[in-house]
Amino acid sequence: MNETVRRVGIVGIGNVGKAAASAIVHNNIADELYISDIDSERAKGEAWDFADSIELTSSRTRVSEVPLEGLAACDIILVAVTERSEIPSSSRLELLKGTAAITYDIVPKLRKVGFKGKYVIATNPCDIITYLFYRLSGLPKNHVIGTGTALDSMRLRRQLSNVIGGVDPRSINAFMVGEHGDSQIAAWSQVTVGGQPLDQFEEDNFDEFGPIDRDQVEDAARHFGWEIHKRKGNTQFGIGNELAFFAKSILNDARTVTAASVIQNGEYGQHDLAIGVPTIIGRNGVEKIIRFRLNEKEQEGFNASAELIKSYIKQTLEEHEESAAK
Ligand SMILES: NC(=O)c1ccc[n+]([C@@H]2O[C@H](COP(=O)([O-])OP(=O)(O)OC[C@H]3O[C@@H](n4cnc5c(N)ncnc54)[C@H](O)[C@@H]3O)[C@@H](O)[C@H]2O)c1
């Protein structure tokens, strides 16, 4: 039998890493799950705790703790590292200094041991960290994927569902695009409900639902993460499942459409950054970027978001290139 072993790694086994590990193990997404953290003893404890849960699931995933270099043979590495002292802040961009330093530490090490698989990155600020992974890893563009606005897009679908009579969010096609942060925007011109453009759906059902307050729905989607963060100090289950979903889409070559932060080739008029856009995810990582024809207002919002990401990328590269040159 030609056995194909599905190997997934997780670097950073805090709140998000643990939720991702749980989703991977309990949904039988990998045959082998490798966990790595700078705190190797805690990571070992987590791995052993997961191993204890396997017999009660339909999965046979073997879970083990490894040093960073032990992730080299993985098909996919899920990235959920951050400084443990991460303090609640009003912007994900404030986390950049700490997470950029970790990125500059771990990516060259994984490159050196020959990691050739796919990275899926949750670490914030997600778009900038995704770009740094691309730049430092030497991997092709399609191998480096940030979760970007994937979770925000699910929130958008749910918020919209709430104001149109509870239509199953899975029957709604709606995406947040741009930065995984305050500057993201809803691509309203592209939204469909059961394939029907939202404007038509709204017109046909006006007597029942009245006008849709798009600004309110969009704002609620944009800020939902903070509403969770304010109450429990982190978010983990949505993003943990999101990471596992990306892993499954790659391993199963599912060619699922999702928002993701991916390196741009001019599809939206932007180059040399990672930013959230609808993508098709399959065996090769990013199979395709779907190019929405945004309206003028949306394109302006998207461009502003892209400029913000680019300014932070520039600043980070300057800081690190300068200190490397000294
Ligand atoms: N993209 C999203 O939608 C989304 C949602 C939620 C959280 N996040 C982000 O996910 C990241 C993780 O959040 P969390 O709540 O799990 O944090 P956490 O503090 O609970 O866990 C972070 C882990 O990273 C480990 N770590 C730190 N430096 C390391 C290194 N050099 N090598 C290996 N491991 C290292 C820490 O020991 C810790 O276990 C954060 O950047 C957070 O902002 C993203």
The ligand as an SDF file (V2000), in Angstrom:
LIG
                    3D

 44 48  0  0  0  0  0  0  0  0999 V2000
   -5.7100   35.9420   12.6900 N   0  0  0  0  0  0  0  0  0  0  0  0
   -6.6960   35.9010   13.5740 C   0  0  0  0  0  0  0  0  0  0  0  0
   -7.8580   35.9970   13.2070 O   0  0  0  0  0  0  0  0  0  0  0  0
   -6.3360   35.7220   15.0290 C   0  0  0  0  0  0  0  0  0  0  0  0
   -7.3080   35.4910   16.0050 C   0  0  0  0  0  0  0  0  0  0  0  0
   -6.8820   35.3110   17.3270 C   0  0  0  0  0  0  0  0  0  0  0  0
   -5.5490   35.4090   17.6730 C   0  0  0  0  0  0  0  0  0  0  0  0
   -4.6440   35.6590   16.6910 N   0  0  0  0  0  0  0  0  0  0  0  0
   -3.2140   35.7710   16.9720 C   0  0  0  0  0  0  0  0  0  0  0  0
   -2.6700   34.4830   17.2240 O   0  0  0  0  0  0  0  0  0  0  0  0
   -1.4450   34.6400   17.9730 C   0  0  0  0  0  0  0  0  0  0  0  0
   -1.4610   33.6910   19.1660 C   0  0  0  0  0  0  0  0  0  0  0  0
   -2.4030   34.1240   20.1300 O   0  0  0  0  0  0  0  0  0  0  0  0
   -2.6100   33.3150   21.4940 P   0  0  0  0  0  0  0  0  0  0  0  0
   -3.7800   33.9130   22.1750 O   0  0  0  0  0  0  0  0  0  0  0  0
   -2.6040   31.8610   21.2140 O   0  0  0  0  0  0  0  0  0  0  0  0
   -1.2720   33.7120   22.2750 O   0  0  0  0  0  0  0  0  0  0  0  0
   -0.5970   32.9100   23.5010 P   0  0  0  0  0  0  0  0  0  0  0  0
    0.2320   33.8860   24.2330 O   0  0  0  0  0  0  0  0  0  0  0  0
   -1.6530   32.1630   24.2610 O   0  0  0  0  0  0  0  0  0  0  0  0
    0.3390   31.8370   22.7790 O   0  0  0  0  0  0  0  0  0  0  0  0
    1.4730   32.1750   22.0480 C   0  0  0  0  0  0  0  0  0  0  0  0
    2.4630   31.0480   22.1350 C   0  0  0  0  0  0  0  0  0  0  0  0
    3.6110   31.3490   21.3350 O   0  0  0  0  0  0  0  0  0  0  0  0
    4.7450   30.8310   22.0230 C   0  0  0  0  0  0  0  0  0  0  0  0
    5.9750   31.4440   21.5400 N   0  0  0  0  0  0  0  0  0  0  0  0
    6.4630   32.6900   21.7560 C   0  0  0  0  0  0  0  0  0  0  0  0
    7.6360   32.8560   21.1190 N   0  0  0  0  0  0  0  0  0  0  0  0
    7.9120   31.7000   20.4900 C   0  0  0  0  0  0  0  0  0  0  0  0
    8.9880   31.2580   19.6840 C   0  0  0  0  0  0  0  0  0  0  0  0
   10.0170   32.0440   19.3870 N   0  0  0  0  0  0  0  0  0  0  0  0
    8.9420   29.9790   19.2210 N   0  0  0  0  0  0  0  0  0  0  0  0
    7.9080   29.1650   19.5150 C   0  0  0  0  0  0  0  0  0  0  0  0
    6.8530   29.5380   20.2880 N   0  0  0  0  0  0  0  0  0  0  0  0
    6.8460   30.7960   20.7560 C   0  0  0  0  0  0  0  0  0  0  0  0
    4.4590   31.1690   23.4970 C   0  0  0  0  0  0  0  0  0  0  0  0
    5.2470   30.4080   24.3900 O   0  0  0  0  0  0  0  0  0  0  0  0
    2.9690   30.8050   23.5750 C   0  0  0  0  0  0  0  0  0  0  0  0
    2.7430   29.4560   23.9430 O   0  0  0  0  0  0  0  0  0  0  0  0
   -1.4220   36.1330   18.3650 C   0  0  0  0  0  0  0  0  0  0  0  0
   -0.5650   36.8360   17.4800 O   0  0  0  0  0  0  0  0  0  0  0  0
   -2.8510   36.5850   18.1970 C   0  0  0  0  0  0  0  0  0  0  0  0
   -2.9690   37.9700   17.9870 O   0  0  0  0  0  0  0  0  0  0  0  0
   -4.9960   35.8000   15.4060 C   0  0  0  0  0  0  0  0  0  0  0  0
  1  2  1  0
  2  3  2  0
  2  4  1  0
  4  5  1  0
  4 44  2  0
  5  6  2  0
  6  7  1  0
  7  8  2  0
  8  9  1  0
  8 44  1  0
  9 10  1  0
  9 42  1  0
 10 11  1  0
 11 12  1  0
 11 40  1  0
 12 13  1  0
 13 14  1  0
 14 15  2  0
 14 16  1  0
 14 17  1  0
 17 18  1  0
 18 19  2  0
 18 20  1  0
 18 21  1  0
 21 22  1  0
 22 23  1  0
 23 24  1  0
 23 38  1  0
 24 25  1  0
 25 26  1  0
 25 36  1  0
 26 27  1  0
 26 35  1  0
 27 28  2  0
 28 29  1  0
 29 30  1  0
 29 35  2  0
 30 31  1  0
 30 32  2  0
 32 33  1  0
 33 34  2  0
 34 35  1  0
 36 37  1  0
 36 38  1  0
 38 39  1  0
 40 41  1  0
 40 42  1  0
 42 43  1  0
M  CHG  2   8   1  16  -1
M  END
$$$$
